[in-house]
Amino acid sequence: MRKEEGKYGTKETRKKKARKEKRNMLKGMMKALKYGMALCMAVSLSAYIPEIGIQEVKATEVTASAEEKWSGTVSATPPKNDGNTYHIYTGEELAWVAQQTREGISFEGKTILLEDDINLNGQE
């Protein structure tokens, strides 16, 4: 028995293609959600500052989970930076950026790059 093919292939082929497209769309949505959450964490630490001067905030995709929780402290030393880019790996480093902006330090023209999942332990 021969399967009937329509203009766009067999019914089974169309269903497989639709499932694949749906899976790819969900993957894209999850990726966007992950980046959005990282951006919200970075911005929420400086939410009460009207003009923080950060030119760009980026989040990189990470595969490890954030097992280490932020203790609520601020890093005593600045995070790693290579000129115009600050690389943030911990909650302490992210808090350092927030503290600097509260003290009036401008990050204008700088990039803040979240290099890892950061668990703020329910603190803001």
N, CA, C and O atoms as a GROMACS GRO file, in nm:
protein
  496
    1MET      N    1   0.084  -0.118   0.000
    1MET     CA    2   0.000   0.000   0.000
    1MET      C    3   0.089   0.124   0.000
    1MET      O    4   0.177   0.138   0.085
    2ARG      N    5   0.066   0.210  -0.092
    2ARG     CA    6   0.146   0.331  -0.108
    2ARG      C    7   0.086   0.446  -0.028
    2ARG      O    8  -0.035   0.470  -0.029
    3LYS      N    9   0.176   0.519   0.044
    3LYS     CA   10   0.128   0.635   0.121
    3LYS      C   11   0.099   0.749   0.025
    3LYS      O   12   0.174   0.773  -0.070
    4GLU      N   13  -0.008   0.817   0.051
    4GLU     CA   14  -0.042   0.932  -0.033
    4GLU      C   15   0.043   1.051   0.005
    4GLU      O   16   0.057   1.085   0.123
    5GLU      N   17   0.099   1.112  -0.096
    5GLU     CA   18   0.180   1.231  -0.072
    5GLU      C   19   0.105   1.352  -0.122
    5GLU      O   20   0.053   1.355  -0.234
    6GLY      N   21   0.100   1.450  -0.038
    6GLY     CA   22   0.040   1.576  -0.076
    6GLY      C   23   0.147   1.669  -0.128
    6GLY      O   24   0.259   1.627  -0.157
    7LYS      N   25   0.114   1.792  -0.139
    7LYS     CA   26   0.207   1.894  -0.189
    7LYS      C   27   0.331   1.905  -0.101
    7LYS      O   28   0.439   1.936  -0.152
    8TYR      N   29   0.319   1.880   0.031
    8TYR     CA   30   0.429   1.898   0.125
    8TYR      C   31   0.476   1.766   0.185
    8TYR      O   32   0.528   1.766   0.297
    9GLY      N   33   0.462   1.654   0.117
    9GLY     CA   34   0.506   1.525   0.166
    9GLY      C   35   0.393   1.450   0.233
    9GLY      O   36   0.278   1.493   0.232
   10THR      N   37   0.429   1.336   0.292
   10THR     CA   38   0.328   1.255   0.359
   10THR      C   39   0.285   1.319   0.489
   10THR      O   40   0.352   1.408   0.542
   11LYS      N   41   0.174   1.275   0.539
   11LYS     CA   42   0.123   1.327   0.666
   11LYS      C   43   0.223   1.301   0.778
   11LYS      O   44   0.246   1.386   0.864
   12GLU      N   45   0.284   1.181   0.777
   12GLU     CA   46   0.384   1.146   0.879
   12GLU      C   47   0.506   1.237   0.870
   12GLU      O   48   0.560   1.278   0.972
   13THR      N   49   0.551   1.267   0.749
   13THR     CA   50   0.666   1.356   0.729
   13THR      C   51   0.635   1.496   0.781
   13THR      O   52   0.719   1.559   0.846
   14ARG      N   53   0.516   1.544   0.752
   14ARG     CA   54   0.477   1.677   0.799
   14ARG      C   55   0.472   1.682   0.952
   14ARG      O   56   0.512   1.782   1.012
   15LYS      N   57   0.421   1.573   1.015
   15LYS     CA   58   0.416   1.569   1.161
   15LYS      C   59   0.556   1.569   1.221
   15LYS      O   60   0.581   1.639   1.319
   16LYS      N   61   0.648   1.491   1.163
   16LYS     CA   62   0.786   1.488   1.213
   16LYS      C   63   0.851   1.625   1.200
   16LYS      O   64   0.920   1.671   1.291
   17LYS      N   65   0.828   1.689   1.088
   17LYS     CA   66   0.885   1.822   1.066
   17LYS      C   67   0.827   1.923   1.167
   17LYS      O   68   0.900   2.006   1.220
   18ALA      N   69   0.698   1.913   1.193
   18ALA     CA   70   0.634   2.004   1.289
   18ALA      C   71   0.689   1.981   1.430
   18ALA      O   72   0.713   2.077   1.503
   19ARG      N   73   0.709   1.853   1.467
   19ARG     CA   74   0.765   1.824   1.600
   19ARG      C   75   0.908   1.879   1.612
   19ARG      O   76   0.945   1.935   1.715
   20LYS      N   77   0.986   1.862   1.507
   20LYS     CA   78   1.124   1.913   1.508
   20LYS      C   79   1.125   2.066   1.520
   20LYS      O   80   1.204   2.122   1.596
   21GLU      N   81   1.039   2.132   1.444
   21GLU     CA   82   1.030   2.278   1.451
   21GLU      C   83   0.988   2.324   1.590
   21GLU      O   84   1.040   2.422   1.642
   22LYS      N   85   0.894   2.252   1.651
   22LYS     CA   86   0.847   2.287   1.785
   22LYS      C   87   0.960   2.270   1.887
   22LYS      O   88   0.978   2.356   1.974
   23ARG      N   89   1.036   2.159   1.876
   23ARG     CA   90   1.150   2.135   1.965
   23ARG      C   91   1.253   2.246   1.952
   23ARG      O   92   1.302   2.296   2.053
   24ASN      N   93   1.286   2.285   1.829
   24ASN     CA   94   1.384   2.391   1.806
   24ASN      C   95   1.334   2.525   1.861
   24ASN      O   96   1.412   2.602   1.916
   25MET      N   97   1.204   2.550   1.846
   25MET     CA   98   1.148   2.674   1.899
   25MET      C   99   1.157   2.676   2.052
   25MET      O  100   1.191   2.778   2.111
   26LEU      N  101   1.126   2.562   2.116
   26LEU     CA  102   1.134   2.554   2.262
   26LEU      C  103   1.278   2.571   2.311
   26LEU      O  104   1.302   2.637   2.412
   27LYS      N  105   1.374   2.512   2.239
   27LYS     CA  106   1.514   2.530   2.275
   27LYS      C  107   1.552   2.676   2.268
   27LYS      O  108   1.620   2.727   2.358
   28GLY      N  109   1.509   2.745   2.163
   28GLY     CA  110   1.537   2.887   2.149
   28GLY      C  111   1.474   2.969   2.260
   28GLY      O  112   1.535   3.063   2.311
   29MET      N  113   1.352   2.933   2.297
   29MET     CA  114   1.284   3.004   2.405
   29MET      C  115   1.356   2.984   2.538
   29MET      O  116   1.370   3.078   2.616
   30MET      N  117   1.402   2.862   2.565
   30MET     CA  118   1.474   2.834   2.690
   30MET      C  119   1.605   2.911   2.694
   30MET      O  120   1.644   2.963   2.798
   31LYS      N  121   1.674   2.917   2.582
   31LYS     CA  122   1.800   2.991   2.574
   31LYS      C  123   1.775   3.140   2.601
   31LYS      O  124   1.848   3.204   2.676
   32ALA      N  125   1.670   3.194   2.539
   32ALA     CA  126   1.637   3.335   2.560
   32ALA      C  127   1.598   3.360   2.705
   32ALA      O  128   1.634   3.464   2.762
   33LEU      N  129   1.526   3.267   2.765
   33LEU     CA  130   1.488   3.281   2.906
   33LEU      C  131   1.611   3.280   2.996
   33LEU      O  132   1.619   3.359   3.091
   34LYS      N  133   1.707   3.193   2.967
   34LYS     CA  134   1.829   3.185   3.047
   34LYS      C  135   1.906   3.318   3.040
   34LYS      O  136   1.950   3.370   3.143
   35TYR      N  137   1.921   3.373   2.918
   35TYR     CA  138   1.990   3.500   2.905
   35TYR      C  139   1.912   3.614   2.971
   35TYR      O  140   1.971   3.703   3.033
   36GLY      N  141   1.781   3.610   2.956
   36GLY     CA  142   1.698   3.714   3.018
   36GLY      C  143   1.709   3.713   3.169
   36GLY      O  144   1.713   3.818   3.233
   37MET      N  145   1.712   3.593   3.228
   37MET     CA  146   1.724   3.583   3.373
   37MET      C  147   1.861   3.635   3.420
   37MET      O  148   1.869   3.703   3.523
   38ALA      N  149   1.966   3.605   3.346
   38ALA     CA  150   2.099   3.654   3.382
   38ALA      C  151   2.103   3.806   3.374
   38ALA      O  152   2.160   3.871   3.461
   39LEU      N  153   2.042   3.862   3.272
   39LEU     CA  154   2.038   4.006   3.257
   39LEU      C  155   1.958   4.070   3.370
   39LEU      O  156   1.998   4.174   3.424
   40CYS      N  157   1.846   4.009   3.407
   40CYS     CA  158   1.764   4.061   3.517
   40CYS      C  159   1.841   4.062   3.649
   40CYS      O  160   1.830   4.155   3.728
   41MET      N  161   1.920   3.956   3.672
   41MET     CA  162   2.001   3.951   3.794
   41MET      C  163   2.100   4.067   3.797
   41MET      O  164   2.116   4.133   3.899
   42ALA      N  165   2.165   4.092   3.685
   42ALA     CA  166   2.264   4.199   3.680
   42ALA      C  167   2.199   4.335   3.702
   42ALA      O  168   2.251   4.418   3.776
   43VAL      N  169   2.087   4.356   3.638
   43VAL     CA  170   2.020   4.485   3.648
   43VAL      C  171   1.955   4.504   3.785
   43VAL      O  172   1.951   4.615   3.837
   44SER      N  173   1.903   4.396   3.844
   44SER     CA  174   1.832   4.409   3.971
   44SER      C  175   1.924   4.456   4.084
   44SER      O  176   1.877   4.520   4.178
   45LEU      N  177   2.052   4.426   4.075
   45LEU     CA  178   2.143   4.474   4.178
   45LEU      C  179   2.162   4.625   4.172
   45LEU      O  180   2.204   4.687   4.270
   46SER      N  181   2.132   4.683   4.059
   46SER     CA  182   2.148   4.827   4.043
   46SER      C  183   2.015   4.895   4.012
   46SER      O  184   2.013   5.002   3.951
   47ALA      N  185   1.905   4.834   4.052
   47ALA     CA  186   1.772   4.882   4.015
   47ALA      C  187   1.741   5.022   4.067
   47ALA      O  188   1.661   5.093   4.006
   48TYR      N  189   1.802   5.064   4.177
   48TYR     CA  190   1.768   5.192   4.236
   48TYR      C  191   1.860   5.304   4.192
   48TYR      O  192   1.855   5.415   4.245
   49ILE      N  193   1.944   5.276   4.097
   49ILE     CA  194   2.037   5.377   4.047
   49ILE      C  195   1.982   5.427   3.914
   49ILE      O  196   1.968   5.348   3.820
   50PRO      N  197   1.950   5.555   3.902
   50PRO     CA  198   1.887   5.604   3.781
   50PRO      C  199   1.975   5.595   3.657
   50PRO      O  200   1.924   5.565   3.549
   51GLU      N  201   2.103   5.620   3.668
   51GLU     CA  202   2.193   5.618   3.552
   51GLU      C  203   2.322   5.550   3.592
   51GLU      O  204   2.407   5.611   3.657
   52ILE      N  205   2.338   5.424   3.553
   52ILE     CA  206   2.458   5.352   3.596
   52ILE      C  207   2.569   5.358   3.493
   52ILE      O  208   2.684   5.327   3.526
   53GLY      N  209   2.539   5.395   3.371
   53GLY     CA  210   2.643   5.417   3.271
   53GLY      C  211   2.700   5.291   3.209
   53GLY      O  212   2.802   5.298   3.140
   54ILE      N  213   2.640   5.175   3.232
   54ILE     CA  214   2.691   5.053   3.170
   54ILE      C  215   2.644   5.052   3.025
   54ILE      O  216   2.524   5.065   2.996
   55GLN      N  217   2.739   5.036   2.934
   55GLN     CA  218   2.705   5.038   2.792
   55GLN      C  219   2.640   4.909   2.747
   55GLN      O  220   2.547   4.910   2.667
   56GLU      N  221   2.689   4.797   2.798
   56GLU     CA  222   2.639   4.669   2.750
   56GLU      C  223   2.652   4.565   2.859
   56GLU      O  224   2.751   4.562   2.931
   57VAL      N  225   2.552   4.478   2.871
   57VAL     CA  226   2.557   4.365   2.962
   57VAL      C  227   2.535   4.240   2.879
   57VAL      O  228   2.436   4.231   2.806
   58LYS      N  229   2.626   4.144   2.889
   58LYS     CA  230   2.614   4.020   2.813
   58LYS      C  231   2.615   3.902   2.908
   58LYS      O  232   2.676   3.908   3.015
   59ALA      N  233   2.548   3.797   2.869
   59ALA     CA  234   2.553   3.672   2.944
   59ALA      C  235   2.597   3.562   2.848
   59ALA      O  236   2.547   3.553   2.736
   60THR      N  237   2.689   3.480   2.892
   60THR     CA  238   2.732   3.370   2.808
   60THR      C  239   2.658   3.245   2.848
   60THR      O  240   2.617   3.230   2.963
   61GLU      N  241   2.641   3.154   2.753
   61GLU     CA  242   2.573   3.028   2.783
   61GLU      C  243   2.667   2.940   2.864
   61GLU      O  244   2.782   2.922   2.826
   62VAL      N  245   2.618   2.887   2.973
   62VAL     CA  246   2.698   2.801   3.058
   62VAL      C  247   2.629   2.666   3.072
   62VAL      O  248   2.507   2.657   3.060
   63THR      N  249   2.707   2.564   3.097
   63THR     CA  250   2.649   2.431   3.111
   63THR      C  251   2.643   2.388   3.256
   63THR      O  252   2.560   2.304   3.292
   64ALA      N  253   2.728   2.443   3.342
   64ALA     CA  254   2.728   2.405   3.483
   64ALA      C  255   2.615   2.477   3.556
   64ALA      O  256   2.574   2.586   3.518
   65SER      N  257   2.565   2.414   3.660
   65SER     CA  258   2.461   2.479   3.739
   65SER      C  259   2.525   2.563   3.849
   65SER      O  260   2.640   2.539   3.888
   66ALA      N  261   2.450   2.660   3.896
   66ALA     CA  262   2.502   2.749   4.000
   66ALA      C  263   2.483   2.681   4.135
   66ALA      O  264   2.380   2.700   4.200
   67GLU      N  265   2.581   2.604   4.177
   67GLU     CA  266   2.569   2.533   4.304
   67GLU      C  267   2.614   2.619   4.421
   67GLU      O  268   2.562   2.606   4.531
   68GLU      N  269   2.711   2.708   4.397
   68GLU     CA  270   2.762   2.792   4.504
   68GLU      C  271   2.672   2.912   4.519
   68GLU      O  272   2.652   2.989   4.425
   69LYS      N  273   2.617   2.930   4.639
   69LYS     CA  274   2.525   3.041   4.664
   69LYS      C  275   2.602   3.164   4.709
   69LYS      O  276   2.706   3.154   4.775
   70TRP      N  277   2.548   3.280   4.672
   70TRP     CA  278   2.609   3.408   4.712
   70TRP      C  279   2.590   3.427   4.861
   70TRP      O  280   2.480   3.406   4.914
   71SER      N  281   2.695   3.466   4.929
   71SER     CA  282   2.691   3.483   5.074
   71SER      C  283   2.634   3.619   5.116
   71SER      O  284   2.609   3.642   5.234
   72GLY      N  285   2.615   3.707   5.020
   72GLY     CA  286   2.566   3.841   5.052
   72GLY      C  287   2.678   3.942   5.070
   72GLY      O  288   2.653   4.058   5.102
   73THR      N  289   2.802   3.899   5.050
   73THR     CA  290   2.917   3.989   5.066
   73THR      C  291   2.958   4.047   4.932
   73THR      O  292   2.918   4.001   4.825
   74VAL      N  293   3.040   4.152   4.940
   74VAL     CA  294   3.093   4.219   4.821
   74VAL      C  295   3.240   4.184   4.808
   74VAL      O  296   3.314   4.182   4.906
   75SER      N  297   3.282   4.155   4.686
   75SER     CA  298   3.421   4.122   4.660
   75SER      C  299   3.510   4.240   4.699
   75SER      O  300   3.478   4.355   4.669
   76ALA      N  301   3.622   4.211   4.765
   76ALA     CA  302   3.716   4.316   4.804
   76ALA      C  303   3.800   4.362   4.685
   76ALA      O  304   3.856   4.472   4.687
   77THR      N  305   3.808   4.280   4.584
   77THR     CA  306   3.888   4.314   4.465
   77THR      C  307   3.797   4.319   4.343
   77THR      O  308   3.696   4.249   4.338
   78PRO      N  309   3.833   4.402   4.246
   78PRO     CA  310   3.752   4.409   4.124
   78PRO      C  311   3.754   4.276   4.049
   78PRO      O  312   3.851   4.200   4.059
   79PRO      N  313   3.648   4.248   3.974
   79PRO     CA  314   3.650   4.126   3.892
   79PRO      C  315   3.753   4.139   3.780
   79PRO      O  316   3.798   4.248   3.748
   80LYS      N  317   3.789   4.024   3.722
   80LYS     CA  318   3.884   4.023   3.612
   80LYS      C  319   3.833   4.114   3.502
   80LYS      O  320   3.715   4.110   3.465
   81ASN      N  321   3.922   4.198   3.450
   81ASN     CA  322   3.882   4.278   3.335
   81ASN      C  323   3.998   4.289   3.238
   81ASN      O  324   4.115   4.287   3.278
   82ASP      N  325   3.965   4.300   3.111
   82ASP     CA  326   4.067   4.311   3.008
   82ASP      C  327   4.049   4.441   2.932
   82ASP      O  328   4.031   4.442   2.810
   83GLY      N  329   4.053   4.549   3.004
   83GLY     CA  330   4.037   4.680   2.942
   83GLY      C  331   3.895   4.730   2.954
   83GLY      O  332   3.861   4.797   3.052
   84ASN      N  333   3.811   4.697   2.856
   84ASN     CA  334   3.674   4.747   2.855
   84ASN      C  335   3.571   4.643   2.896
   84ASN      O  336   3.451   4.672   2.895
   85THR      N  337   3.615   4.523   2.931
   85THR     CA  338   3.521   4.416   2.965
   85THR      C  339   3.550   4.361   3.105
   85THR      O  340   3.662   4.320   3.134
   86TYR      N  341   3.446   4.361   3.189
   86TYR     CA  342   3.455   4.300   3.322
   86TYR      C  343   3.393   4.161   3.314
   86TYR      O  344   3.281   4.146   3.266
   87HIS      N  345   3.466   4.061   3.360
   87HIS     CA  346   3.418   3.922   3.357
   87HIS      C  347   3.369   3.884   3.496
   87HIS      O  348   3.448   3.877   3.590
   88ILE      N  349   3.239   3.858   3.510
   88ILE     CA  350   3.175   3.830   3.638
   88ILE      C  351   3.150   3.680   3.651
   88ILE      O  352   3.081   3.620   3.569
   89TYR      N  353   3.207   3.619   3.756
   89TYR     CA  354   3.192   3.476   3.780
   89TYR      C  355   3.113   3.445   3.907
   89TYR      O  356   3.058   3.336   3.919
   90THR      N  357   3.107   3.539   4.003
   90THR     CA  358   3.045   3.511   4.132
   90THR      C  359   2.948   3.622   4.173
   90THR      O  360   2.950   3.732   4.117
   91GLY      N  361   2.864   3.591   4.270
   91GLY     CA  362   2.774   3.692   4.325
   91GLY      C  363   2.850   3.805   4.392
   91GLY      O  364   2.807   3.920   4.388
   92GLU      N  365   2.965   3.774   4.452
   92GLU     CA  366   3.047   3.876   4.517
   92GLU      C  367   3.098   3.978   4.415
   92GLU      O  368   3.101   4.098   4.441
   93GLU      N  369   3.138   3.928   4.297
   93GLU     CA  370   3.186   4.018   4.191
   93GLU      C  371   3.072   4.102   4.135
   93GLU      O  372   3.091   4.220   4.106
   94LEU      N  373   2.955   4.042   4.119
   94LEU     CA  374   2.839   4.117   4.071
   94LEU      C  375   2.800   4.224   4.172
   94LEU      O  376   2.764   4.335   4.135
   95ALA      N  377   2.808   4.191   4.301
   95ALA     CA  378   2.779   4.288   4.407
   95ALA      C  379   2.883   4.401   4.405
   95ALA      O  380   2.851   4.516   4.436
   96TRP      N  381   3.007   4.369   4.369
   96TRP     CA  382   3.112   4.472   4.359
   96TRP      C  383   3.073   4.575   4.253
   96TRP      O  384   3.089   4.696   4.274
   97VAL      N  385   3.023   4.528   4.138
   97VAL     CA  386   2.980   4.619   4.031
   97VAL      C  387   2.866   4.708   4.081
   97VAL      O  388   2.866   4.829   4.057
   98ALA      N  389   2.769   4.647   4.151
   98ALA     CA  390   2.656   4.724   4.204
   98ALA      C  391   2.703   4.829   4.305
   98ALA      O  392   2.656   4.943   4.304
   99GLN      N  393   2.797   4.790   4.391
   99GLN     CA  394   2.849   4.883   4.492
   99GLN      C  395   2.921   5.000   4.424
   99GLN      O  396   2.905   5.116   4.464
  100GLN      N  397   3.000   4.971   4.322
  100GLN     CA  398   3.072   5.077   4.252
  100GLN      C  399   2.975   5.177   4.189
  100GLN      O  400   2.999   5.297   4.193
  101THR      N  401   2.865   5.127   4.131
  101THR     CA  402   2.769   5.218   4.069
  101THR      C  403   2.699   5.303   4.175
  101THR      O  404   2.670   5.420   4.152
  102ARG      N  405   2.671   5.242   4.291
  102ARG     CA  406   2.609   5.320   4.400
  102ARG      C  407   2.702   5.429   4.449
  102ARG      O  408   2.657   5.534   4.495
  103GLU      N  409   2.832   5.406   4.440
  103GLU     CA  410   2.930   5.505   4.484
  103GLU      C  411   2.962   5.607   4.375
  103GLU      O  412   3.048   5.693   4.394
  104GLY      N  413   2.893   5.597   4.262
  104GLY     CA  414   2.910   5.697   4.157
  104GLY      C  415   3.013   5.662   4.051
  104GLY      O  416   3.040   5.744   3.963
  105ILE      N  417   3.071   5.544   4.056
  105ILE     CA  418   3.166   5.502   3.954
  105ILE      C  419   3.089   5.469   3.827
  105ILE      O  420   2.992   5.394   3.831
  106SER      N  421   3.133   5.525   3.715
  106SER     CA  422   3.064   5.502   3.588
  106SER      C  423   3.128   5.386   3.513
  106SER      O  424   3.250   5.372   3.508
  107PHE      N  425   3.044   5.303   3.455
  107PHE     CA  426   3.090   5.195   3.369
  107PHE      C  427   3.056   5.226   3.223
  107PHE      O  428   3.042   5.136   3.141
  108GLU      N  429   3.045   5.356   3.194
  108GLU     CA  430   3.013   5.397   3.058
  108GLU      C  431   3.122   5.349   2.963
  108GLU      O  432   3.240   5.366   2.989
  109GLY      N  433   3.080   5.289   2.853
  109GLY     CA  434   3.174   5.237   2.755
  109GLY      C  435   3.233   5.102   2.792
  109GLY      O  436   3.318   5.049   2.720
  110LYS      N  437   3.188   5.044   2.904
  110LYS     CA  438   3.238   4.914   2.950
  110LYS      C  439   3.136   4.805   2.921
  110LYS      O  440   3.017   4.833   2.906
  111THR      N  441   3.182   4.682   2.915
  111THR     CA  442   3.095   4.566   2.899
  111THR      C  443   3.104   4.482   3.024
  111THR      O  444   3.214   4.452   3.072
  112ILE      N  445   2.990   4.444   3.078
  112ILE     CA  446   2.984   4.355   3.194
  112ILE      C  447   2.941   4.219   3.139
  112ILE      O  448   2.830   4.205   3.087
  113LEU      N  449   3.028   4.119   3.151
  113LEU     CA  450   3.003   3.988   3.093
  113LEU      C  451   2.983   3.884   3.203
  113LEU      O  452   3.076   3.854   3.278
  114LEU      N  453   2.860   3.829   3.213
  114LEU     CA  454   2.831   3.724   3.311
  114LEU      C  455   2.886   3.593   3.256
  114LEU      O  456   2.838   3.544   3.154
  115GLU      N  457   2.986   3.538   3.323
  115GLU     CA  458   3.055   3.419   3.273
  115GLU      C  459   3.003   3.289   3.333
  115GLU      O  460   3.046   3.181   3.292
  116ASP      N  461   2.911   3.297   3.430
  116ASP     CA  462   2.863   3.176   3.497
  116ASP      C  463   2.722   3.202   3.549
  116ASP      O  464   2.681   3.316   3.565
  117ASP      N  465   2.648   3.093   3.576
  117ASP     CA  466   2.521   3.106   3.645
  117ASP      C  467   2.551   3.155   3.784
  117ASP      O  468   2.640   3.102   3.850
  118ILE      N  469   2.479   3.255   3.831
  118ILE     CA  470   2.504   3.311   3.964
  118ILE      C  471   2.380   3.292   4.048
  118ILE      O  472   2.272   3.339   4.012
  119ASN      N  473   2.395   3.222   4.161
  119ASN     CA  474   2.286   3.197   4.253
  119ASN      C  475   2.293   3.304   4.362
  119ASN      O  476   2.384   3.302   4.444
  120LEU      N  477   2.197   3.397   4.363
  120LEU     CA  478   2.197   3.506   4.461
  120LEU      C  479   2.134   3.464   4.594
  120LEU      O  480   2.120   3.547   4.684
  121ASN      N  481   2.096   3.339   4.606
  121ASN     CA  482   2.046   3.285   4.732
  121ASN      C  483   1.925   3.362   4.784
  121ASN      O  484   1.908   3.379   4.904
  122GLY      N  485   1.841   3.410   4.692
  122GLY     CA  486   1.719   3.479   4.730
  122GLY      C  487   1.740   3.621   4.779
  122GLY      O  488   1.646   3.686   4.824
  123GLN      N  489   1.863   3.671   4.770
  123GLN     CA  490   1.893   3.806   4.817
  123GLN      C  491   1.889   3.903   4.700
  123GLN      O  492   1.906   3.863   4.585
  124GLU      N  493   1.865   4.029   4.730
  124GLU     CA  494   1.865   4.133   4.626
  124GLU      C  495   1.968   4.237   4.658
  124GLU      O  496   1.984   4.333   4.583
   0.00000   0.00000   0.00000
